[in-house]
Amino acid sequence: QVQFVESGGGLVQPGGSLTLSCAAPGFTLDGYAIGWFRQAPGQGREMVSCVSSSVVSTIYADSVKGRFTISRDNAKSTVYLQMNSLKPEDTAIYYCAANLMRSRCVSDAYYSGSRYENGNHEYSYWGQGTPVTVSS
């Protein structure tokens, strides 16, 4: 059973930075889009960022554009999320997962008009998450 392993979370002051890592032991990332998601207390799970298999395309939630950067190293089976200028509203548990249906990322808007609010149902191998707390 494949399960991703997230790490790198912690407590950081507003304006600070963290780099999250997503390891996929025993799984070949090549060929799949990989997403980072977050879930704040009492909130649904939202996509923060996604990187395509070829790394050509990436998408970011509007709330993190210009502050977060996603990258991947297929040889190491690892995906990273560099988070800068962190804000208290970034506080959440962060998860990564693989889209087994697509090699390229699609935004939640793609599912508009369908029975799905977003593409979360296409992702698998969710990890346990790593908590990020932004507070002074």
N, C-alpha and C positions, 0 to 999 in steps of 0.2 A: 504494500500500500504506500503510494507516494504521498508525502506531506512536505510542504515547503517549511522552511525554518527562518523566521524573521528575527533580526537582532539589531541592536544599535539604539534602541529607544532609551528614554530617561527623562530626567527633570532638567529643564533649561529655562533661562530667563528670557523674557521677550526681547527680540532682536538677535537672539543667539542662533546657533546652527547645530544640526545633527545630520549624520549620514546613516541611513538605514540600509541593512543588507538583507537580501532574500536568497537563501541557499536552497538548492534543489538536489539533495543527495540522491544519486541513483536515477536521475531523470535528465534527459537531454532536452535542453531548452530550445534548441534550434528547431525552427518550424512553427513556433507558437508565439502569439502575442502574450506578453506578461503584464499584469496590472498591479498597481498598488492601490489599496483601498483604505478607508478609515471609518471608524465608527465611534462617535462620541456618545456619552451616556444619554440614554433616552432617544437616540437618533437612529436612523437607518444607516446601512452601510453604503458609503458613496465612493465612487471611483475618484482617486486623486490624480493618477497618471497612468499611462500605458505606453509601452514601447513595442514596436513591431519586431518580428523575427529578424528582419534584415537591418533593424535599427534606423531605417530610412525615415520612418514616421513615428512621431510621438504625439500624444495628446495630454493636455493638462486641464484640470478643473479651473474655471475662471478664478476661483478663490486662491489658487496657488501659482498662477502664471507669473513668471518673472522671478519667483522665489524658489521654486523647487525644480530640480533637474533629475530626470530618470536616465539610467544607463544600464547596459548589460554586458556581461562577459560570458559568452556562450561556452568558451573553453573551460571556464571555472564553474559553469552552471550557477551563476550568481547574477542577481539584478540589484541595482543600488538606487537609492533615492536620497539625493543631496537636498537638504532642507535649510534654507537660509532665511534670515529676517523673520524668524518664527513669531507667531502671534498667539495670544491665549486661546483664540478660537481654533487653533490647530491642535489643541489638546484632544487626544483620541487614542484608541488602539489601532495600530496600523497593521494591515495584512497584505500579503501578496498571494497571487494565484495565477494559474495559466489558463488562457482561453484555448481550449482544445478544439474549437471549431474554426478558429481564424489565425492566420499568421500576421494579419494587419489589425491595427486597433481601429475601433469605431467608437464614436462618442455616444452618450445616452440619447442624443437627438435622433440618432439613426432609428431608434425604436419607437419614435413618436408615431402614433396611429396604430401601433401594434398592441397586443395584449400585455406587453412588457413595458414597465417604466424605464428600465435600463437593461444593460447587458450582463448583469451579475450572474444570471442563470447559466451563462456560457462558460463560466470559470470554474475550475476544479483545483483540487490539491491545496486547499486553504490551509495555512499554518495556524499556529495558536495566537499569533499576533505579538507585537511589541508595543508597550505603552509609551506614549509621548505626552509629557505634561509641560506646558509652557506657563510659567508663573513666576512672579517676583517674590 
